[in-house]
Amino acid sequence: ICLFLKRSGLSDIILGKIWDLADPEGKGYLDKQGFYVALRLVACAQNGHEVAMSSLNLTMPPPKFRDTSSPLMVTPPPPTDAHWSVRVEEKAKFDVIFESLLPVNGLLSGDKVKPVLINSKLPLDILGRVWDLSDIDKDGHLDRDEFAVAMHLVYRALDKEPVPSVLPQSLIPPAKRKKTHMFPGAVPVLPASPPPKDSLRSTPSHSSVSSLNSTGSLSPKHSVKPIQPPAANWVVPASDKQRYDEIFLKTDLDMDGFVSGHEVKDIFIQSCLPQNLLAHIWALADTRQMGKLSKDQFALAMHFIQQKVSKGVDPPQVLSPDMVPPGERITPIPDSSSSVGSGEFTGVKELDEISQEIAQLQREKYALEHDIREKEDAIRQKTNEVQELQNDLDRETNILQQLGAQIGRAH
């Protein structure tokens, strides 16, 4: 029976749920009634209905099962010219995130996609279904189009739309629509088990994406001339730099040679690192305190993020000489918006030490300002709570006074 049910083309997760409902006593086999329930639930799943006993009475077409030995029962391949539900602007955004995860040979493994999915804070069973639906060729990896499908499903789920049991035709990437019928009964490959809780970081929710702008580090954009290309003696490997440059070009929406906090916040947040750590990385990379990052500064920030995500290496408190973008070491540009140094290297040891101390003090200043803003917000919230309690107390006092007056009149 299991092999027969696999011909429905449903995932193992859905089939397991169907089996549990059809065999509620856990006998390990299906009697006539259980088999009927299983068939009805298969039909429910194939038609986008919830797999539940309450769906058994719904009117729907009979279940479909594929049989490679009988060409009459094979579902014909879908047309390839149908519209794709992933919009062009969505796809561009998802492509940037895809590249930021450093795909290998155009593919992302489950371990690389897993933090992004978990960052959505959707239930794990929903995320498992998202992976199963988006891994269309069932190879345990996601290519660029499959990743776009996964992100599309995640964002729809965050908007309270149900994740379908079967991937709709309109969501299958056009390039894969000729291939989908070649995998009847394929066993889905799910990503590795979820990482331990201590590796998930304190990730912001979907509704708090814009909160990065309040850290004090991601400030408004300014104009400044581009920085020179990097030299070889830099902590950012040349191969990674090329990849980061491609991401930068896609992220620099206004094409001014710089990216603002607003432009990079989605990429930063997908790293699943805490906001205070991301703010520190931003402050390190924004060596001139311009409120935006050049191509080299962006590469440095991405390097720190990747080091922390993949190797657990914390970013430094202060940039060492080999971390400073080489172009800035050669032709430092004074920051006319501030009389305070920003950590440029002059070649004079004493001046370099003073410059670094000043840069460190600036970062500490930003951290303190951020803490002050948080405490002020907390105080305002507590003040509002106290005021609400006072209002409640006033109302209760008035009620007691009215009751006392009524009792006095009664006597």
N, C-alpha and C positions, 0 to 999 in steps of 0.2 A: 504494500500500500504506500509506503514511503516513496519508493521509486516512482510510483504512479503519480503521487501528489507533486513530486518535483517537476513533472512535465507541465505543471501549471505555469512555470516560469516565475513563481513567487520566490522571495528570498527565504533563507533558512529561518530567519527571525520570525517572519510572518507565518511560515508553515509550522514552526514550533508552537506559536500561539494558537493556531488552528487546531493542532493535535491536542493541546492541553484542554481546549474547550470541548472537543469531540470525545475525549477520553478523560472525563472529570474524575473518575475513580482511580486513574493511574494503572489500569490493567495491562497496558503495553500493547493492546490491540484494539481494533475497532469492530464493534458489532454492526448490525445492519443500521440501527438508529444512529450510531456514532458516525458511520460512513456517510450517511445522508447529511448529518450536521456538517461534516468536513467539506462535502461538496458545496453545500450552500455557503459556507464561510469562504471558500475559495472564490466563488462567484462574487461575494461581497467585496473581497479584496481586489479582484480584477476590475470591478466597476467603481472603485474609489470609495466604497463605503467602509465604515468602521468594522473591524473584525470583532464582533461581539454577538452574544446570543440574542440581544435585542434587535439585531439586523436580520434575523432569519426570516421574518415575515415580510420583508421588503420585496417589491416586485422588481425583478432584474433578469437579464439574459442568463442562460445556463452557463456553467463554467466551461472554460476552454482548456484543453490539454493537447500538448504537442507530441507528435509521434514521428520520429525521423524515418521510421520504416514505412510510413504511409503518407505519401505526398498530399493526400487529400486533407490531412489533419494539420499540416504545417501552416502556421500563420504566414500569409504572404508578406514580403518585405514592404515596409511603409514607403510612401512617396518621399523623394529627397528634396523637393522644392517647397516644403511646408515652412511656414514662418517659425522662427526660433523665439521662445518667450524671453530669453535673456536679451535685454535691450543693449544697444550699441554702447551707450554711456555706462551701463552696468558692467559690460564686458571689459571696457577700458580700465575701470577701477579695479576689477578683479584681477586683470592681467598684471597690474602694478603690484598687488599683494602677492600674486603667484611668483613673480620674479624676486620679490623681497625674501621669499622663503628658500631661495637658492636651489632651484630644481636641478636634478642630475639627468642629463640626456633628455631634457624636456619633461621629466616626470618628478612628482613629489611622492615620497613614501608616506605611509600612514603615520609614522612618528613625527614627520614635519607638519602634516595637516592637523594632527590631533590637537596641539595647543590652540590653533585657530578656532577649531570647532568648539572645544571646551570653553574658550573665552566667551562664547555666546551665552553661556550659562543655561543652555537648553538641557532638558533631561537626557541622560545617556542613551535611553532607548530611542529617542528621537534622533540623536546624533548618529546612532548606529544605522538607523534607516536612511538618513541623509547620505552616509558613506556608501551604503549598499546601492542606493539608487544612482549615485553619481559615478561610482566605479563601473562604468557601463561595460567595459571589456573584461572585467573581473580579473585583473592582473595584480591587484593589491596596491596599485599606484594610481595617481590622478594626473592626467595631462592637463594642458591649459584649458581646454574646453570642459573637461570633466570637473575641474576645480571651479570653473564659473558656474556650472550646474549646482555644485555643492553650496557655494556661497549664495546663489539665488534662493535655494531651498531654505538656508539658514535665515536669511533676511525675511523671507515670507513667513517662516515660523515665528520670528520675533514680532511680526505684525499680526500674530494670532491666526494666521492661516494654517490649516492642517497640512501636514506633510503627507503626500499621497502614498498609498501602498504600492502602486506601480507607477513608474515614471511615465508621465503623459507624453504622447507623441510630440507635442509642441516643445517639450523641454529637451528632447534628444538632440544633441548637436548635429546639424545637417551633414557634416562629414562622416558621422557614425551611423546614419540611418540605414545604410545598406548592410551594415554589419550586425545590427542588433538581432536579426532573426537567426543568426548563425549560432546563438548560444542558448538553445533550449535546455532547461534543467541545469544550467551551470551553477556550481556552488559558489556563493559570494565569498569574497575574501575581505574580512573586516580588519580594520587597523588594530594594532597591538592594544592590549588592555590599557585602561586609563592610567596615567601616571599617578604616583602617590600624591597625597594632598599637599605635602610640603614642596612639591615641584610645580604646583599650579600657580604660584604667586598670588598676589591680591590683585586680580584683574578687574578693570572697570567694566561695567555692564554696557549693553547696547545703548541704554538711555543716557549714559554718562560720557559718550564719546567727546562731546564738546567741552568736558571739564578740564582737559589739558590746557585750555587757554587761560585758566585761572591760576596756573602755577607761578606766574610771574616771569617765566623764562621764555615762553613763546609769545613774544611781543609783536607789535605791528611791523609791517615791512618798511624798508628804507632802500635807497638807491646807492649802489657802490659798484666800482668796476670789478670785472671778474678777476679771480686769482690765478696765478700761473699754474701750469700743469705740474703734477707732483714729480719729484725726483725718485731715484731708486731706493735711497736709504730711508724708508718709511715703514711704519708698522703695518700699514694696509697693503696686503699682497696685490701685485699687479693684476692677477686674474680676478680677484674680488673687486678691485677698483673698477675694472671694465664693466662688471655686472652692476655695481652700484651706480656707475655713470648712466647706464641704460635706464635704470629705475628713476634716477634724477631727471632725465630728459622727459620721461612720461609724467613725472610729478610736478615739474615746473610749468604749471598751467598758463601763467602769464608770460612765460618765456623771457624772464628778465635776468636769467643766470643765477637766480637764488630761489630757495624754497622757504616759505613761511611755516610757522607752527600749524596754521590751518591746513596747509597743503600736505604736510607729512603726518598729521596726527593719526590717520587711519593706519599707516604703515607702522608707526611706533606702537600703537595699541595692539596690533596683531602679534607683537612679540610676547605678550602676556607678562611683561615686567611691570612692577609697581610704578605708579605715576611719579613718586618722588625720585626713583632711580632714573626714570626717563627724563625728568627735569634736570637731574644732575648731568646726564649724558649730553643733553642739549646745551647746558651751560659750558661743558668742556669743549664741545665742538664749536660753539659760537664764540670763538676766541676773541673777537673784536666787539662782542656785546652789541651786535647790530640788530638782533631780533630776527634774523634769518640766516640761512646757511648757504654757503657757496657749494659748488660741486665737490670740492675736496673736503670741506667741512662736513657735508652730508655723508661722504664716504667714511670719514672718521667716526661719525655717530653710528652709522650702520655697522662698522667694524666692532665698536664697543658692544652694541646690542647683540651681534652674532656671537661674540666671544662669551657673553653672559648666558645666552640661550643655549648654545651648543656645548660649551665647555665649563660653564659655571664660573668663569673668570670675572671678577668684579672690575668695573672701570676704576681708574686711578682717581685720587683726590685732586691731583695736579698733573697736567700734561708733562711728560718727560720730553727731552729734545727730539727724540726719534718719533714722537707722536704728533708733533706740530706739523701741519701740512708744509711741505718743502717750499712751496711758493710764498708762504708767509714769512719763512725764515729769510728769504732772499730780498723781498721788497715789502717790508711791513708798511701797512697803510695806517696812519694815525686816525684815531676815532675822534672826529671833531665834535661829536655829541657828548663827550665826557672828557674831563681833565684827568681821569684816573687811567693808569696803564692797564693793558689787557693781556699781559703775559707774552709779548713778543720777545724774541731773542736778539740781543744786540752784539753778542760776541764778547762783551765785557762781563766777567763773572759776577762782580758785585751788582751791576745794574740788572743782570738777568735774575739774580736772587731776589732783589727788591721787586722786580716786575712780577715774578711768580707769587711773592707774598701778597702783593696788591690784588692779583687775579684771584687768589684763594680767598682773600677778605671779601671780594665782590661776590663770590659764590656763597660764602657764609651769609653775607648780607641778604642775598636773594632767598636763601633757605629760611632765614629769620623772618623776612617779610611774609613769606608764604605761611609760616607757622602763626604769625600774628593775625593774618587774614583768617586762617582757620579758627583760631581762638575767638576772634571777633564774631565770626559767624555762629560759633557755639554759644557765645554770650547772648547774641541777639535771639537765638532760638530759645534759650533758657528764659530770657526776659519775656518773650511771647508766652511761654508756658506758664510763668508766674502770673502774668496779666490775665490769662484765661482762668487760672485757679482763683484769682481775686474776683473776677467777674462771677464765677460760680458761687463763691462765698457770699458775695453781695446779693445774688439772687436768692440763695437759701436764707439769708438774714431777713430779706424782705418777706419771704413766705412765712417765716416764723413770726414776724411782727404781725402780719395779717391774721395768722391763726390765733395769736394772743389777743388781738382786738376782737376777733369773733367770739372767743371764749369769754372775754369780759362782757361783751353785749349779751351773751346767753345767760350769764348770771344776773 
